[in-house]
Amino acid sequence: MSEITHEISLQNFQEQFEYVFQNYTKHNRKIADYSNIVIGGLGGSGIGGRIVKSYFFQEMPVPVEVFSDYHLPAYANENTLTILCSYSGNTEETLNMLAEAQEKECSIICMAAGGKLMELAKDNNYPTYTIAEGYQPRMTLGFALANLLMILGELIDKDMEPELRTVQNMFVDPANAMLRAEEMRQAFEGNMHQSFLIVADAAYEAVAIRVCQQIQENAKGEAFISVLPEANHNMIESYYDKRDHNIILMNSGNNARVNARFDFLEKLLVEKGNSVYKYPINDATLISLFEVIHATDWLSIWASDEKKVNNMEVGIIMELKGFLASHT
């Protein structure tokens, strides 16, 4: 099967939701059976976990943690629900977490397009959620995030499909997301070679990580995240002069004191001559989160075009995988 380009992935993004609606099956687990939830995944397969953790922060009655590593935390046990995500199904870190989850007798749910993870999940009758093949892993967030929202929603008897249907409808004609993407392109046009700094509040921290990942993989550019209020206690001291960054501000508006911090920082950065785009959001609803993700995904593609780099290839990552394969 030929790979689907990033542009096609974004233009047909609503299809990822429909795939989930058509293929989702109930896992029939309840949150009362668990003391904690652990989500494991790397890169594009892990960011969905960070977003759902933030989304359910005020609703989930047990701790939810996300790990992008080889190991599960020491506290994982038979009262832990472990959700493991790998698009290829062959991510070595995720497979190692699966082995540890089995050893610790965790309850296990898996998500993959195929590979060893899917094979082991079926062999052990774990609830398994599929992702369509043919995509680059970093462009499958619709599949992964929709599945995770449905999985965690079911745990607390919250039907997430109506809200996800609303998000899906937005992508039939994502005019607002495209408007914001174009605004960012114009704000940074000619400077896409510069590094990107994403300043976010807690509600948008996971989305900001996603933006950095997309800039790094698609546009082959450096990208960093700064989270308020913490960064106001340290990173702000580096802004006495102009920085060679394209700066995007993402604030949900959920905290008046954090709002004031963003106002101060924006004024400071602009006065020093920095290139700043303040994303016009004032909430952290699913529609807003997905809009920002979609708009910044387009920005990463346009950045790759301006820099004349191939956004489909990840040459150094492939070199690393070859190196690791020869050092087993």
Number of C-alpha atoms within 10 A of each C-alpha: 6 7 10 14 15 20 14 11 17 20 16 12 21 21 17 21 24 17 17 22 17 8 12 16 14 10 15 9 16 13 18 12 13 19 16 20 23 22 27 29 27 22 17 21 28 25 26 28 29 22 24 22 24 18 19 14 14 8 12 17 14 13 12 21 15 23 20 18 15 18 17 23 13 7 10 20 21 18 17 21 24 28 26 28 32 30 30 20 22 16 18 16 17 26 22 15 24 27 15 18 25 16 11 17 16 21 21 22 20 23 26 26 20 17 14 16 26 24 14 16 19 13 9 11 11 15 17 21 23 19 24 14 17 13 21 17 17 19 21 23 22 23 27 29 23 22 26 23 22 24 24 22 20 18 19 15 13 13 15 17 18 9 12 19 14 12 21 22 13 17 22 13 12 19 12 14 21 18 12 21 24 18 16 22 21 12 16 21 15 12 18 23 19 16 19 23 22 24 22 24 24 19 22 24 22 23 24 28 20 25 26 24 23 26 26 20 23 25 25 21 20 16 21 18 19 19 20 20 16 12 15 16 9 9 12 14 9 9 13 10 12 14 17 14 21 22 25 22 22 26 26 21 17 14 12 9 11 18 17 12 14 23 11 12 18 18 11 16 19 13 11 13 11 18 17 20 21 14 16 13 16 12 15 17 15 16 18 17 20 21 23 25 20 21 23 27 25 24 26 26 22 22 26 23 15 15 16 10 14 15 21 17 13 13 11 10 11 11 11 11 13 11 11 10 9 8 7 5
